[in-house]
Amino acid sequence: MFDPSAWFWGLGVILVIALATWAVSVPLRNASIVDSVWSLFFVAAAFTYAVTTAASGGGRRWLVLVLVTVWGLRLAGYITIRNAGEGEDKRYQAMRRKQGPAFPLKSLITVFGVQGLLAWVVSLPLLGAVDGSGGINALDVVGLAVWIVGFVFEAGGDLQLARFKADPANAGKVMDRGLWRYTRHPNYFGDLTQWWAFYLIALAAGAWWALPGPVVMSWLLLRVSGVTLLERGLDKTRPRYADYVATTNAFFPGPRKGAG
């Protein structure tokens, strides 16, 4: 059963975290720190839902809390380490130039507020799962299996890419090994897969209404801040990227294709 009061408690916690992160970003002149906090919005929301709902389905509740914590902390740690010493991301630099002196104040809404609201909607499966009654059933097990597949692709893809970039001999080259041989974005595919897994677990609790969560996350990854944004201009900075595109699936894993 949908609990609107718990959902709005989640919104409040997310916005407080977003506000605090914005306050830190202003003197640093680095809005990129929101990327490190993005996954933590969901961890905080899940625990808020667990505290503010009265359902007795303890097994499913703990399953979701563990899974979202593992997902959230790993992703936050990876992004923080990856971005250390790199300065503000080009996306936010472009926004800063366009908005001028008003950017620090505007970013509270256009960057931190927007991401907080999106996270709130995406978090619906977490609410549905922790607020569900009854014990773990077969659909929960399927959801867990799907989540594991997604985690392997996301964490494995990130690890493989980090190792590839750490080798000076790979400077300017295209990563087309390991999981990257089967999809140009194994990490994004893994992220999407995990959020559909959360929906399956929510569905096991009867929370069919949580569907907007994975739908919005899929839209973000496929059309907004994921594949579309990342691939823009890569053919100009990576000479072999056009060949990679011709032979490798964009998102969903599959066998290599012939370049012709």
C-alpha positions in Angstrom: 0.0 0.0 0.0 1.3 3.4 -1.0 2.3 5.5 2.0 2.4 9.2 0.9 3.6 10.4 4.3 6.6 8.2 4.2 7.3 9.2 0.6 7.3 12.9 1.6 9.5 12.2 4.6 11.9 10.8 2.0 11.7 13.9 -0.1 12.5 16.0 3.0 15.6 14.0 3.8 16.8 14.1 0.2 16.3 17.9 -0.1 18.2 18.4 3.2 21.1 16.4 1.8 20.9 18.3 -1.5 20.9 21.7 0.3 23.9 20.7 2.4 25.8 19.5 -0.6 25.0 22.7 -2.5 26.3 24.8 0.5 29.6 22.9 0.3 29.8 23.3 -3.5 29.5 27.1 -3.5 32.9 27.9 -1.9 34.5 25.0 -3.7 33.2 26.3 -7.0 32.5 22.7 -7.9 28.9 21.5 -8.6 30.3 18.1 -9.6 30.2 16.9 -6.0 26.5 16.3 -6.5 27.5 13.3 -8.7 29.1 11.7 -5.7 26.0 12.3 -3.5 23.5 11.2 -6.1 23.4 7.5 -5.1 23.4 8.5 -1.4 20.1 10.1 -1.9 18.6 6.7 -2.4 20.4 5.1 0.6 19.0 7.9 2.8 15.6 7.6 1.3 15.4 3.8 1.8 16.3 4.1 5.5 13.8 7.0 5.9 11.1 4.8 4.4 12.0 1.9 6.7 11.8 4.2 9.8 8.6 5.9 8.8 6.5 2.9 7.6 4.9 0.4 9.8 5.0 -2.8 7.6 6.2 -6.0 9.2 7.8 -7.6 6.1 11.3 -7.7 7.8 13.0 -10.0 5.3 12.2 -8.0 2.2 12.9 -4.8 4.0 16.4 -5.8 5.1 17.1 -7.3 1.6 16.4 -3.9 0.0 18.2 -1.9 2.6 21.3 -4.1 2.1 21.2 -4.0 -1.7 20.6 -0.2 -2.0 23.4 0.4 0.5 25.9 -1.7 -1.4 24.9 -0.1 -4.7 24.9 3.4 -3.3 28.1 3.3 -1.3 30.1 1.6 -4.1 28.9 4.1 -6.7 29.5 7.1 -4.5 33.0 5.9 -3.6 33.9 5.2 -7.2 32.7 8.6 -8.5 34.5 10.4 -5.7 37.8 8.6 -6.4 37.4 9.0 -10.1 36.8 12.8 -9.9 39.4 13.6 -7.2 41.6 16.4 -8.4 39.8 16.7 -11.7 37.9 20.0 -10.9 34.4 20.7 -12.0 32.9 18.6 -14.7 32.5 20.2 -18.1 28.7 19.9 -17.9 28.6 22.2 -14.9 31.4 24.5 -16.3 29.2 25.1 -19.3 26.2 25.9 -17.0 28.4 28.2 -15.0 29.5 30.1 -18.1 26.0 30.4 -19.4 24.4 31.5 -16.1 27.3 33.7 -15.1 27.5 35.2 -11.5 24.0 33.9 -10.8 25.0 30.2 -11.2 25.9 29.6 -7.5 22.4 30.5 -6.4 20.6 29.1 -9.5 22.4 25.8 -9.1 20.6 25.2 -5.9 17.5 24.6 -8.0 18.8 23.7 -11.5 21.4 21.2 -10.3 20.9 20.1 -6.7 17.1 20.6 -6.5 16.4 18.9 -9.8 18.5 15.9 -9.0 17.0 15.6 -5.6 13.4 15.6 -7.1 14.4 13.0 -9.7 15.9 10.8 -7.0 12.7 11.1 -5.0 10.7 9.8 -7.9 13.1 7.0 -8.8 13.1 5.9 -5.1 9.5 4.7 -5.4 10.5 1.0 -5.6 12.4 1.3 -2.4 9.3 2.6 -0.6 7.2 -0.1 -2.1 9.6 -2.8 -1.0 10.3 -1.7 2.5 6.6 -1.0 3.2 5.4 -4.4 1.8 4.0 -7.1 4.1 4.6 -10.8 3.9 7.7 -12.8 3.6 10.2 -13.2 0.8 8.7 -15.0 -2.2 9.9 -16.3 -5.6 9.6 -12.8 -7.3 12.0 -11.4 -4.6 14.5 -14.2 -5.5 14.2 -13.3 -9.2 14.7 -9.6 -8.3 17.8 -10.5 -6.3 19.2 -12.5 -9.2 18.6 -9.6 -11.7 20.2 -7.2 -9.2 23.3 -9.4 -9.0 23.6 -9.4 -12.8 23.3 -5.6 -12.8 25.8 -5.2 -10.1 28.4 -7.3 -12.0 28.0 -5.2 -15.1 28.1 -1.9 -13.3 30.8 -2.5 -10.8 32.7 -4.8 -13.2 32.5 -2.3 -16.0 33.7 0.5 -13.8 36.6 -1.5 -12.5 37.7 -2.6 -15.9 37.6 0.9 -17.2 39.5 2.3 -14.3 42.3 -0.3 -14.8 42.3 0.5 -18.6 42.7 4.2 -18.0 45.4 3.7 -15.4 47.7 2.2 -18.0 49.6 5.0 -19.8 49.8 2.8 -22.9 46.1 3.1 -23.4 46.0 6.9 -23.6 43.7 7.9 -26.5 42.6 4.4 -27.1 39.0 3.0 -26.9 38.1 0.5 -24.1 36.7 -2.5 -26.0 37.7 -5.4 -23.7 36.0 -7.4 -21.0 32.4 -6.4 -20.5 33.0 -3.4 -22.8 33.3 -5.9 -25.7 29.6 -6.6 -25.5 28.1 -3.2 -24.7 29.5 0.3 -25.0 28.1 1.1 -21.6 28.1 -1.9 -19.3 28.1 0.3 -16.2 24.9 2.1 -17.3 23.3 -1.1 -18.4 24.1 -2.5 -14.9 22.6 0.5 -13.2 19.4 0.2 -15.1 19.2 -3.5 -14.5 19.6 -3.0 -10.7 16.7 -0.5 -10.7 14.4 -2.8 -12.5 15.5 -5.4 -10.0 14.4 -3.1 -7.2 11.0 -2.8 -9.0 10.7 -6.6 -9.1 11.2 -6.7 -5.4 8.7 -4.0 -4.9 6.3 -5.8 -7.2 6.7 -8.9 -5.0 5.3 -6.7 -2.2 2.4 -5.7 -4.4 3.8 -2.2 -5.1 2.9 -2.1 -8.8 2.5 1.7 -8.4 6.3 2.0 -8.1 6.8 1.7 -11.9 7.6 5.4 -12.5 10.9 4.8 -10.5 12.7 2.5 -13.0 11.0 4.2 -16.0 12.5 7.5 -15.0 15.9 6.0 -14.3 15.8 4.3 -17.7 15.0 7.6 -19.4 17.8 9.3 -17.5 20.4 6.7 -18.5 19.3 6.3 -22.1 18.2 9.8 -23.1 19.5 12.4 -20.7 22.7 12.1 -18.6 23.8 8.6 -19.6 24.5 7.2 -23.1 23.4 10.3 -25.1 25.5 12.7 -23.1 28.6 10.6 -22.8 28.8 9.6 -26.5 28.4 13.2 -27.7 31.7 14.1 -29.5 33.6 10.9 -28.6 34.1 10.2 -32.3 36.2 13.4 -32.5 38.3 12.7 -29.4 38.7 8.9 -30.0 39.7 8.2 -33.6 38.7 4.5 -33.3 35.4 5.2 -31.6 33.4 5.1 -34.9 34.7 1.5 -35.4 33.7 0.6 -31.9 30.2 2.0 -32.4 29.9 -0.1 -35.7 30.8 -3.3 -34.0 29.5 -3.0 -30.4 25.9 -2.7 -29.0 25.1 0.7 -27.6 23.5 -0.4 -24.4 22.1 -4.0 -24.1 24.9 -6.6 -24.2 25.2 -8.8 -27.3 27.8 -10.3 -29.6 30.1 -8.2 -31.6 28.8 -7.1 -35.0 30.6 -6.9 -38.4 31.8 -3.4 -39.2 30.5 -3.8 -42.7 
